[in-house]
């Protein structure tokens, strides 16, 4: 049996049955910075924003596919921290409020962290298998009308699925927030700072700001990592996993970034791109992912 590969091609398109942005957001709770979930106000989660940043509008590929999966796991931690559910404890993650957020994917991660009992090292959590995590977020984006699945074949034989992503104000707003933080030098809000830290950690700098002309922007993107303690902790954990140093305990300075040097993600030098993602996942992929991530 042939395996199905998935490619995501951002082009202007909207299905007749796609949900409007407001309808989508009403079905997907927005997380208040103080930890309350409410409906109505439009805001994407950081994992979704990171995934949208990684989609190449010209080629339909996903930049830095391997490190992106690590980044999505880290982005979940940042989102839970912004929701007031977890907090950094040195180089570990501690649950401070176990009440569900209303987001099923985030709540699954929160429950796994709670069951762990003691604080979990961020690098161990992020380094665990995340089978199906990217597809979960792509499925939600498709439901919201931001991506549209198109079936096809490779070489006339291998079944493929491309995801055509719509060009929306939300996608432009995500990029504009990063551009504004880089251009003005004004400390960004915690959400944007964390997104910038994760974008740097997974190696999206060369995708977002390519060539010699983008060198200074990439440098400033890297510098934004210091503006959010949780985002910085998670971003460094993502880079530690890529660099193969997950077994090395981090010092307690990790919580506030003191005395820390900003490293380059291992994937940044590779500059790889992937036909948008991974093979289709099985129905039970999430439970396997969850159990592995909690170890």
SEBA-30760 format. One record per residue (C-alpha): x, y, z; residue in one letter. Coordinates in steps of 0.02 Angstrom, whole numbers, padded with zeros to 5 digits, always signed. Layout:
XYZA
...
END
This chain:
+00000+00000+00000X
+00066+00172-00045X
+00091+00302+00090X
+00005+00468+00067X
+00111+00626+00073X
+00040+00796+00110X
+00089+00960+00028X
+00025+01131+00079X
+00015+01262-00058X
-00039+01437-00004X
-00141+01516-00144X
-00296+01626-00140X
-00441+01503-00122X
-00593+01475-00015X
-00711+01327-00014X
-00898+01360-00023X
-00922+01273+00144X
-00775+01348+00236X
-00815+01431+00401X
-00796+01617+00415X
-00660+01681+00529X
-00788+01732+00660X
-00877+01564+00650X
-00711+01475+00664X
-00657+01576+00815X
-00824+01546+00901X
-00789+01362+00884X
-00610+01378+00944X
-00592+01471+01110X
-00471+01615+01121X
-00357+01612+01272X
-00353+01767+01381X
-00179+01815+01446X
-00245+01798+01625X
-00296+01620+01592X
-00480+01631+01546X
-00551+01560+01386X
-00687+01654+01296X
-00769+01653+01126X
-00784+01785+00994X
-00623+01884+00985X
-00513+01829+00841X
-00344+01761+00890X
-00245+01613+00828X
-00147+01503+00945X
+00041+01514+00933X
+00058+01339+00857X
-00061+01389+00717X
+00030+01553+00688X
+00197+01463+00682X
+00129+01340+00555X
+00059+01479+00445X
+00228+01566+00449X
+00313+01406+00390X
+00202+01382+00236X
+00287+01442+00077X
+00160+01538-00031X
+00258+01504-00191X
+00307+01320-00181X
+00181+01241-00064X
+00319+01171+00046X
+00340+01182+00233X
+00504+01262+00283X
+00609+01167+00411X
+00487+01020+00427X
+00582+00921+00559X
+00617+01066+00675X
+00443+01135+00644X
+00368+00984+00733X
+00477+01023+00884X
+00423+01204+00873X
+00239+01158+00875X
+00263+01058+01035X
+00354+01206+01111X
+00222+01327+01051X
+00091+01228+01146X
+00190+01257+01306X
+00199+01444+01273X
+00012+01452+01239X
-00025+01360+01402X
+00090+01480+01494X
+00001+01631+01421X
-00162+01550+01478X
-00096+01540+01656X
-00095+01350+01660X
+00092+01317+01670X
+00247+01414+01721X
+00435+01392+01704X
+00525+01314+01852X
+00709+01328+01810X
+00727+01224+01653X
+00567+01131+01692X
+00382+01160+01662X
+00262+01157+01810X
+00072+01151+01805X
+00001+01293+01909X
-00182+01278+01859X
-00257+01116+01792X
-00423+01189+01734X
-00453+01156+01548X
-00432+01300+01427X
-00571+01244+01310X
-00447+01205+01170X
-00447+01014+01150X
-00268+01002+01086X
-00197+01114+01221X
-00300+01028+01354X
-00230+00859+01301X
-00053+00925+01328X
-00104+01005+01493X
-00177+00842+01557X
-00018+00748+01513X
+00086+00875+01607X
-00031+00862+01756X
-00021+00673+01759X
+00167+00683+01760X
+00153+00745+01939X
+00321+00833+01953X
+00385+00972+01839X
+00446+00910+01670X
+00604+00968+01586X
+00555+01070+01434X
+00688+00987+01327X
+00619+00813+01367X
+00440+00864+01330X
+00484+00946+01165X
+00599+00803+01114X
+00463+00672+01131X
+00374+00604+00975X
+00232+00713+00914X
+00145+00599+00791X
+00001+00689+00709X
+00023+00857+00796X
+00055+00954+00635X
-00092+00870+00551X
-00205+00916+00697X
-00169+01100+00672X
-00183+01088+00483X
-00353+01005+00504X
-00412+01148+00613X
-00347+01276+00489X
-00439+01184+00351X
-00598+01187+00454X
-00576+01374+00473X
-00559+01396+00285X
-00376+01448+00294X
-00313+01294+00202X
-00402+01182+00077X
-00355+01001+00044X
-00331+00951-00138X
-00302+00768-00182X
-00176+00724-00316X
-00044+00598-00368X
+00144+00598-00378X
+00213+00521-00538X
+00036+00465-00576X
+00045+00333-00439X
+00080+00396-00263X
-00075+00479-00185X
-00041+00653-00119X
-00141+00788-00033X
-00098+00971-00055X
-00165+01103+00060X
-00200+01265-00030X
-00198+01403+00100X
-00303+01557+00079X
-00220+01728+00084X
-00306+01814+00229X
-00289+01966+00338X
-00243+01850+00481X
-00090+01783+00390X
-00035+01959+00347X
-00063+02017+00525X
+00047+01878+00595X
+00191+01926+00480X
+00164+02112+00510X
+00184+02089+00698X
+00355+02010+00673X
+00406+02140+00544X
+00353+02282+00659X
+00449+02213+00807X
+00605+02192+00700X
+00591+02362+00616X
+00550+02471+00766X
+00653+02386+00900X
+00510+02415+01023X
+00491+02266+01142X
+00346+02163+01074X
+00201+02092+01172X
+00232+01920+01251X
+00137+01828+01114X
+00237+01906+00973X
+00401+01887+01069X
+00367+01702+01094X
+00320+01679+00911X
+00482+01766+00859X
+00583+01656+00977X
+00506+01498+00906X
+00524+01557+00726X
+00710+01582+00758X
+00726+01416+00851X
+00653+01312+00710X
+00758+01402+00579X
+00624+01505+00492X
+00734+01660+00486X
+00802+01620+00312X
+00627+01577+00253X
+00551+01740+00314X
+00700+01854+00280X
+00806+01772+00144X
+00970+01823+00066X
+01100+01950+00116X
+00969+02086+00123X
+00879+01989+00260X
+01033+01963+00368X
+01001+02108+00486X
+00818+02058+00504X
+00869+01880+00547X
+00988+01948+00678X
+00852+02055+00755X
+00731+01908+00751X
+00858+01809+00852X
+00877+01953+00975X
+00689+01954+01011X
+00711+01789+01102X
+00758+01882+01261X
+00593+01976+01277X
+00489+01830+01343X
+00557+01713+01478X
+00442+01568+01435X
+00467+01589+01248X
+00654+01597+01275X
+00655+01440+01382X
+00554+01343+01254X
+00653+01409+01105X
+00818+01359+01185X
+00745+01187+01224X
+00696+01168+01040X
+00874+01211+00988X
+00947+01095+01120X
+00847+00949+01048X
+00907+00990+00872X
+01086+01003+00931X
+01077+00839+01025X
+01108+00907+01199X
+00942+00857+01277X
+01031+00753+01408X
+01125+00903+01478X
+01030+00984+01623X
+01009+01171+01605X
+01050+01288+01746X
+00915+01380+01842X
+00958+01536+01741X
+00846+01467+01605X
+00693+01545+01683X
+00751+01724+01659X
+00880+01708+01521X
+01021+01774+01629X
+01197+01735+01570X
+01132+01639+01421X
+01205+01648+01248X
+01085+01643+01103X
+01122+01491+00996X
+01083+01461+00815X
+00960+01321+00775X
+01043+01172+00694X
+00913+01173+00555X
+00954+01352+00505X
+01112+01299+00416X
+01024+01160+00323X
+00886+01269+00252X
+00781+01117+00210X
+00605+01119+00144X
+00480+00979+00133X
+00328+00946+00026X
+00222+01018+00162X
+00223+00895+00284X
+00209+00722+00340X
+00120+00563+00286X
-00062+00554+00341X
-00073+00498+00521X
-00177+00356+00592X
-00329+00386+00699X
-00235+00329+00854X
-00083+00437+00822X
-00130+00564+00954X
-00138+00441+01097X
+00032+00371+01053X
+00101+00547+01036X
+00031+00597+01203X
+00098+00449+01298X
+00272+00473+01225X
+00273+00659+01260X
+00234+00635+01444X
+00387+00529+01480X
END
